[in-house]
Each structure stands twice: as structure tokens, then as C-alpha cells.
Amino acid sequence: MNDLRTFSPRLFVSREIQGRLLGRLAIYWMGYHLILWHALFLAEWMQVQIAAISVGKSVSVLHAYANFVSSQYLLPLVALAIFPLVLWDMLKFSHRIAGPLVQLRNRLHDMTSGCPPQKVHFRQGDMLTEIQDAFNAYVESVQMEPNSPEELFAQSEEQYARLIEQVKALQESLKPAGHNGADSDRDPVLEPLVEAQLS
């Protein structure tokens, strides 16, 4: 059976979960900086345009944009430099969610393949611990139940033998004091039960 320790060296364990999460983070990161970049340019261009109009001149958008890029080029460079760190941290964080889900998926696959149910053990710091507790409680409840008709029959025989012993003890306690004899140990009600148990 697979265990989460198998995946611990690999941070990327689920393309569906982590891939989508990291892809969306990249889109949001790029969109945020594009909006921020052009918002800053628009603010600066308006200031330059107002100043130019006040002296009777005009500044083209392309010229203003070229000047803005030459003066603010550090902003996209810093964003590009920080993005790998953000992506790496998000990859590690998403593994704390995807890893437990992958382990649960593997346990369920094992159970459908005929393997006995086994508990899951998440690592320290993993998310979804409430799902771990619920799944382990289910496994404990399944393991407490008999797994085969033979076990059910063995339990029934044991309970039947215990019942016979209790009835015999009750019969002994109800005998009159000093009542002996060969027939005293034979009871018309209990005898068939005892014979059936011994046969």
C-alpha cells in the first residue's frame, strides 16, 4: 500500500490541485503587477500632461511611456525576482493540502482492491486533520466488526457456551440442600442443550 512518506520528497503530488492553484497564483500575480504598472504610468502621464498643457505643449503617450519605463524599470524586475519565492512557498503550502488528499485517495484505492482498511497518518503541519480523524474512526469501527462468517459462528458458539455455563450455575444454586443422587445432575430442560453443545 502507498503511504504519504512515499510522496514526502516530492512537493508536487497532485496536478489537479496544486497545478490549478499555482497556475491561478501566476495569473493573479501577473495581472496585479500589470494593473499596478499601468496605474502608476497613468498617474505619472496625467501629471506630465497637465504640466505640459500649462506651458502650451503636449506630450505623446508613447514618449511618456518610454520615459516611464526607463525610470521605473526596477518595479517589474523586483516582481520577477520575488515571484519564484512566492511560487515555492505556495507549492509547499499546497502540499500540506494535496498530500493528505493523495494519501486518502490511495487508501480508498487499496480498499477497493481488496486490501484491509488501514489508518492514515498525516505529517505534523498537514491540513485536513479533521478528515484524518474521521477516516481513522471509520477504520476502527470496521476493524471491530467480524470480517467473515467463520468469525460470526465462533462468536456465537462462545456466547452459547457461556450461556450454558450460566444456566448450569443457576441450576446448582437452586438445588435443595442435601439433594444427591445420579438423577440429581440430570435436568429435563438443560440436558438437551448440554448434549447439543457437546455434540
Secondary structure, DSSP 8 states (H G I E B T S, - for coil): ---GGGTTT-S---IIIIIHHHHHHHHHHHHHHHHHHHHHHHHHHHHHHHHHHHTT----HHHHHHHHHHHSTHHHHHHHHHHHHHHHHHHHHHHHHHHHHHHHHHHHHHHHTT---------TT-S-HHHHHHHHHHHHHHHHS--SHHHHHHHHHHHHHHHHHHHHHHHHHHS-TT--SGGGG--TTHHHHHHHHH-
